Every structure is written in structure tokens, then in C-alpha cells.
Amino acid sequence: MAGIDLTKYSSNNVQFEYETSIPLKREKAGGETSLLNREITLLKRKFGYKEKEAFYSELGLLLSTGVDIKTAFDILLEDIRDKNHKKIIEEIMQSVINGKRIYESMKMQEGVFSKYEIQSVMIGEETGKLNEVLRELGLYYKSLIKLKRQIVGVLTYPIVVISISILIVYFMLVFVVPVFSDIFSQTGHQLPEITLFLIRVSENTSSVFYVFAIIILAFLVTHYTQSKKEWYRRVTSRFFLRIPVVNKLIQKIYLARFCQSMKLLAGAKVMINDALDLVGQMIDYYPIEKALQSVKKDVVEEGKMLNESLAKHKIFPTKLIALIKLSEEVNAPELIFDKLYQQYSSEIEHQQAVVGKLIEPVFIVVLGLFVGFILVAMYLPMFEMSSGTF
């Protein structure tokens, strides 16, 4: 996947530092205002990766054909159905018509566009290469969509199988076990312990599943209200990093994004302290984000090399650190980070297929054990009856 190589658009006269109303660090969620904003935006669709990929790619393509900026925006607006997304594009277009630059208009859309997007568009406008920058921004978000789908692909199958397993067990406990229980109660004989245990579980199934449903609902509410808070991001990231097999895959997915982001920023000749801030913002993954805060302090305040600072954090593999050290020695960070990104992307595709094939039989065996336990508990008294020991 191609990245945004801003070096081919930049010139010595371009200044990369400018005032911006978008903070580098993520705002802390909380308070009445934050809660109110969440309630207001509950039904709004986010201007996410898919929308940004379409916006940048199509706008870049239209500008490359020679149409004027207003006509390009008019054409874009014709295909947008979501009212909130349409409003964002209309406000940018109106601001541009009123004499502002595109990056200035984007900056006015608080919370919609990241500092890196605004800086990229600014470089494109200053150098007369806006259409190329926009197209490659589209390619960048296309790659992020691919990585996001890989994460979803890893987690979807286990969730579906677990849900089906729960429904099957619930059906057997609520509808099958009581039928056998009524039959056994008419005999008046002492039942095996395993059967008595299953009958007790069946009698309390509704209560157990109500509690289970409440726990799931509480988790969903917690995720919605706390997902941006540090404690929640720390706990959930640690949880996923402790899941065997899956943890390595998730780690590689975010390391690929780290390498891709560093490649883009190295190509744009962004200062290392700004690059580390921007990477944390672009990745949005707590372990790497937290590590980069410490790395920035080591690099900027103590003058350490990037590879030395990264080596202090377990989230970064030894191979990655060794190659970054090589890139610093030969002064070719963009090339090395690009190679690392390509390598991680290849490993992700392979490992994703392996994980999918591994998870399927494991869940089938687990489901079989649950169903087998229920069948054995129900049929054991029948076997004893047929043998005359019941």
C-alpha cells in the first residue's frame, strides 16, 4: 500500500510549524459537557476512515482533471447522503469560497481532521501539489481501513462462535433438561450427582442468564462512556495482550501502523519530537502511545537515540529496534520503516489465516464438551436403569 511521501511535494521554503486549534494530546473525557456531547452525537455517524478515504481520493482525482475547487466540492456533495458528513464538506467549501485555504477550513472543523491531515494539505497547497497529496492521503486511509478490517476479522469469528454456543447451551438447559428432569422425578430413585448438578443449573438458568445479560449491558455502557479514558484503555489493552495467539496478531497490526506512520513523517522531514506526538495520535493504541510519551522524553530531553529509547519498552520487538538502529546509522529511516511496514503487513495476512484455522477447531471442541456433558448427565440415569442399578 502506498504511503504519503511528502518529501516529493515539499520545498525549502515551506514552513511546517503553524498555529493550530487541534491539540496533540487527546482530550480527557469527563464532566457534564463531555456527557452532553456524547448524548448529542449518539445518533451521528463519525467522519471516519472510510469517509476520509473517499473524500481525499475523489477530491484529489477531481483536482487533477483540472476542475476548479468549487466544482470539485459540488461534485463530491452530490454523492454524499449522510447529512452530518454533507454539512462538514459544505462548511469547508463555503470557507474556501470566502477566501481561506483548504487546510485552514479543515482546521475549523474541530475534532474531525487530525493535525497530520491538516499539515499534509497545507504542504500540498504551499507547493502546488495538492492533488497528489490528497490522493496519497486517500491511499493512507485505505491502508488504515485494511488494518482495521484485519482486527475485526480476528475478533469476529470467536465472538460469533461464543454467541452460538451460549444460545445452544441455553436452549438445552431451558427446554431439554427439564423434560428429562420430569421423567426422572417420576421414578423416585436417587439420581447421579452429575445429573443433580445439571438439574440445579437448569432450574436457575434464567437467573444466571439475566445476570449474564446485565454484565454484557454494563460492559457496553462502560465501553461507550469510558472508552476514551486512560484507565479503560490501559485495562482493555492489557486484556487483549494476554490472550494467547491473538495478542501477537494484534500487536503486529499496531506495529505495522507505527512503522507506516513513522515512514510518512520521516519522509515529510518532521522533527522527531513532533513526529512522536503525531504517531501516538495516528495510531490510537494505548501501549504504543504511552511508550512514545516516554520515548519522546528520552530523545528530546536526554538526547538518546530513538532505538535506545524504544528498547526500554517490551511492546517493540528486538528485530524492529535493530532495524531502526540501522536506519539511524545509515540515515535512511523512511526506507527502513517502509520495509518494516511491508513485512508486518505480510506477516499479519499469514498469521490471520493461521489464527482463523486454529480458533475454529478449538471452539468446536469446547462446544462439544459442553453439549457432551449435558448429554452424559441426562443419559447416565437411563444407562443405570437399563443395567438394573438405578
C-alpha positions, -999 to 999 in steps of 0.1 A, spaced: 0 0 0 14 34 -9 20 59 18 22 97 19 56 106 8 56 143 14 92 148 5 84 149 -32 60 177 -26 80 198 -1 103 227 -8 129 245 13 105 275 16 77 256 32 73 262 69 59 232 88 51 249 121 19 268 124 -7 276 150 -35 250 153 -65 247 175 -62 209 174 -43 196 204 -16 169 201 -29 151 231 -63 136 233 -88 155 255 -98 138 287 -134 128 286 -155 136 316 -178 161 332 -213 173 322 -201 189 290 -185 157 278 -215 136 287 -238 161 269 -217 160 238 -218 122 238 -256 122 240 -259 148 212 -236 128 189 -251 94 198 -270 91 165 -244 108 143 -221 88 121 -185 96 126 -165 111 97 -142 81 99 -116 63 78 -139 52 51 -153 88 46 -119 103 47 -105 78 22 -134 87 -2 -131 124 4 -93 127 -2 -92 102 -31 -121 118 -50 -111 154 -43 -76 147 -55 -88 129 -86 -112 158 -95 -85 185 -90 -60 165 -111 -85 167 -140 -83 205 -140 -117 214 -125 -119 243 -101 -122 238 -64 -159 248 -61 -169 225 -89 -149 197 -73 -168 202 -40 -201 204 -58 -195 170 -74 -184 155 -41 -216 168 -24 -238 151 -50 -228 116 -38 -229 123 0 -261 111 16 -253 115 53 -265 150 65 -237 154 90 -210 145 66 -225 167 39 -226 196 64 -188 192 71 -180 193 33 -203 223 27 -187 243 55 -152 236 42 -164 246 7 -180 278 19 -149 287 39 -127 282 8 -151 303 -13 -148 330 13 -110 331 7 -95 307 32 -71 279 23 -84 243 24 -62 234 54 -75 265 73 -110 254 65 -103 219 77 -88 232 109 -121 250 117 -138 216 118 -130 208 154 -123 172 161 -128 160 126 -94 162 110 -61 154 127 -31 177 128 -12 155 104 -40 157 78 -41 195 81 -3 197 79 -3 174 48 -29 195 30 -10 227 39 22 214 24 3 204 -8 -12 239 -11 21 257 -5 39 236 -31 12 234 -57 10 196 -54 -24 195 -36 -40 169 -59 -11 145 -54 -11 149 -16 -49 144 -14 -47 112 -35 -19 98 -13 -39 108 18 -67 86 4 -42 57 0 -31 62 36 -66 59 49 -73 30 26 -44 11 43 -59 20 77 -92 6 67 -75 -26 57 -57 -29 91 -90 -22 109 -107 -49 89 -80 -73 99 -86 -66 136 -123 -71 131 -116 -103 112 -96 -117 141 -123 -110 167 -155 -117 147 -153 -154 145 -147 -161 182 -175 -137 191 -199 -154 167 -190 -189 179 -192 -180 215 -226 -164 210 -239 -195 192 -225 -218 219 -243 -198 246 -276 -200 227 -273 -238 222 -264 -244 259 -293 -221 270 -318 -239 248 -307 -273 262 -308 -261 298 -342 -244 294 -361 -268 271 -343 -302 271 -331 -308 307 -365 -300 323 -381 -327 302 -356 -354 314 -359 -340 349 -397 -346 350 -392 -381 337 -366 -389 364 -386 -374 392 -414 -399 385 -392 -428 391 -384 -418 427 -349 -431 426 -317 -413 436 -301 -396 406 -263 -394 400 -245 -363 413 -237 -351 378 -274 -352 369 -285 -335 401 -259 -308 394 -272 -302 359 -308 -301 370 -299 -274 397 -282 -254 370 -312 -258 347 -336 -246 374 -315 -214 379 -308 -209 342 -330 -178 338 -314 -161 368 -279 -169 355 -286 -156 320 -302 -125 334 -271 -118 354 -250 -125 323 -271 -101 302 -267 -74 328 -230 -79 328 -228 -76 290 -251 -45 291 -229 -29 318 -198 -36 297 -214 -19 267 -223 11 287 -189 13 303 -173 10 269 -194 38 255 -188 62 284 -153 53 293 -136 43 261 -115 75 258 -104 74 294 -69 63 303 -78 36 329 -102 19 305 -77 19 275 -50 6 298 -71 -23 312 -86 -34 278 -52 -33 260 -36 -54 288 -65 -79 285 -61 -84 247 -23 -86 251 -28 -116 274 -49 -137 250 -27 -164 235 -20 -163 198 -44 -133 192 -22 -110 213 7 -114 188 -15 -107 159 -30 -75 174 5 -63 184 18 -68 148 -12 -49 134 -4 -18 155 33 -21 150 26 -20 112 6 12 118 35 25 139 60 18 111 37 32 84 32 64 104 69 69 111 76 63 74 52 90 64 66 115 90 102 107 82 95 113 45 80 147 54 111 156 74 90 163 105 111 169 137 114 139 159 95 154 189 65 164 167 67 130 149 64 111 181 34 131 192 17 127 158 24 89 157 6 85 190 -23 104 177 -24 85 144 -22 50 160 -46 55 189 -32 23 207 -26 28 244 6 7 249 24 23 220 10 57 228 22 55 264 56 42 254 61 70 229 55 96 256 85 82 275 105 78 243 99 115 234 112 125 268 144 104 264 150 116 228 143 153 233 154 159 268 182 134 273 194 133 237 192 95 233 189 77 200 154 65 190 164 28 191 178 31 226 146 46 239 123 21 221 144 -8 236 131 1 271 96 -10 261 85 -46 256 59 -36 230 86 -31 205 103 -63 192 141 -67 191 141 -70 153 123 -37 149 147 -20 172 177 -34 154 165 -22 121 157 12 135 192 14 148 205 5 113 183 33 98 198 58 122 233 47 113 228 50 75 203 79 77 176 61 59 146 60 83 120 63 56 133 32 37 136 11 68 102 19 82 86 12 48 103 -22 47 92 -29 82 56 -19 74 56 -42 43 70 -71 63 45 -67 91 16 -64 66 27 -97 50 30 -114 84 -4 -101 95 -22 -117 65 -4 -150 71 -10 -151 108 -46 -140 104 -53 -171 83 -35 -193 108 -54 -179 137 -87 -184 119 -79 -220 112 -67 -226 148 -97 -210 165 -123 -229 146 -115 -264 159 -108 -251 194 -143 -236 197 -159 -267 181 -142 -289 208 -152 -266 236 -188 -265 224 -187 -303 220 -176 -307 256 -205 -286 269 -231 -305 249 -214 -338 257 -215 -330 294 -253 -323 292 -260 -355 272 -239 -377 296 -257 -362 326 -291 -368 311 -285 -403 297 -265 -417 326 -296 -425 347 -311 -442 317 -280 -464 313 -283 -473 350 -320 -481 346 -312 -504 317 -285 -522 336 -307 -526 367 -286 -505 390 -309 -474 391 
